[in-house]
Amino acid sequence: MRSSDKAPGGSPASARIDRNRAGAAKALFAAVPAFFAFVTVAAFLSAWDRLRSEPTPVTGAEEALARSAWYASGSRDAVPWPDAPALIAAGGSGPTFDGPLHAASAILIDASNGTVLYEKDADIEIPPASMTKLVAMYVAFRAMDSGTLAPDETIVPPEASWAENIPPHSSLMFLGKGQRLTVRELLRGMATVSGNDAAIALAWRVSGGVGPFVDLMNGEVRRLGLSRTRYVEPTGLSERNLTTAREFADFSSVYAREHPEALAEYHSVAKLTYPEAHNLPAEGEGSDNPNPVLAGLVPITQRATNPLIGVLPGCDGLKTGYIDESGYNLSLTAERDGTRFISVTLGGPGNNAAEGNRYREEDGRALMEWAFASWVTAVQPETARHAVVVWGGKKGAILAIPARTDPLTVPKGSPGPFTAKAVMPRAVEAPVAAGDRVGTLEVQDAEGRLVSEIPLLADRNSPVAGLPARSWDRAVRAAAGIMVPSGTD
């Protein structure tokens, strides 16, 4: 028999191959733990870096956009009352007003930030009556801002605005044929003595007629988001003009904030004498009405319709209103030691003017005195921007910014200094959009009592990252969970 050519243990070449394979397997088995150790260390280092990272702050304009996005979201946190977007709910605990009030509907706010401190049936639709003239004046100020109206330009009252042509028993400044007066004087007549004639004259000067002017008034309240406020004429005589206490408080706060000079120049004037010598018509140009008062030929001195001007400390506006269908209305503001409040009372009772005015004054005084005795406006404490990790996001972290930077309304006597504590997670899941709420800033007094809560918002976008980045983030997130077991998610 022929003997085999193979060696008993295989050829030397095969043996070398087997040895190489065994060596490679051994090296591989040795490398796997090293690889996983490397990945683990890298994940822990990345987690450490992510948890300690501080993103570069965005610009002030970008922060403003984030806050605008939050308000535009329409959430109850951002806008508690969609028909009064400038108003916010009071945070924390505080004093309560026990009343009673005569008015059917009422609200009290801090003018600096719109915080609602008290309300009573504040969403009932009631005719504003002569408070309507505030909106007419606001339209005039907007025209001044645009350069189409000047406060010192002289006008001649149109026939529709002469006192003799205005419905009887209504408030007048006594405009007449042939008179000459400035826009400034016209506005003073509207604010101080609630001149219906003045409102008509203003409408004709700004828009060439009442109809187009009312369109401007309704356009402004729509722009401000006041969906339940609407007008059919600028004097307030019509019961088809409608508003709510909440919406009119919102409007009054915007008015006082945008035109603070109007309070001193128009709304806090205690009395008005009109016409004066320079207002009278030239010889032969005046009215032939046998009543010289209605003809606008003799000076008439009238007290301000706001009964609290010169009576309530700090009171400098805003406007009264009355028609039979509305009852006695008052939009009131006062400022003391840097704190300003606004109250609106609608539907006040009264069997006659004396009684109605007394009840209206009592309500306004009661709300304001309680407000100043119970609340104060305070500067929001400085707070650092807080970083929040974003898992699975194109940007690994965002900064949490306060939704509001305006002053706080805190119970009077709260011991300072006030401190701010951020309550929020260490990390969130992508996607995150600028303006998303990520936490709460709790403001406390020196004794640890909560006095205000302010939402914290994402300052930038962090959309979902690609698959490789998300996969790596899962490893980093697991490492972070080991390093900081709580508060990372």
Buried (B, 14 or more C-beta within 10 A) or exposed (E): EEEEEEEEEEEEEEEEEEEEEEEEEEEEEEEEEEEEEEEBEBBBEBBBEBBEEEBEEBEEEBBEBBBEBBBEBEEEBBBBBEBBBBBBEBBBEBBEBEEEBBBBBBBBBBBBBBBBBBBBBBBBBBBBBBBBBBBBBBBBBBBBEEEEBEBEEEBBBBEBBBBBBBEEEBBBBBBBBBBBBBBBBBBBBBBBBBBBBBBBBBBBBBBEEBEEBBEBBBEBBEEBBBBBBBBBBBBBBBBEBBBBBBBBBBBBBBBBEEBBEBBEBBBBBEEBEBBEEEBBBEEEEBBEBEEEBBBBBEBBEBBBBBBBBBEBEBBBBBBBBBBEEBBBBBBBBBBBEEBBBBBBBBBBEBEEEEBBBBBBBBBBBBBBEBBBEBBBBBEBBEBEBBBBBBBBBBBBBBBBBBBBEBBBBBBBEBEEEBBBEBEBBBBBBBBBBBBBBBBBBBBBBEEEBBBBBBBBBBBBBBEBBEEEBBEBBEBBBBBBBEEBEEEBB
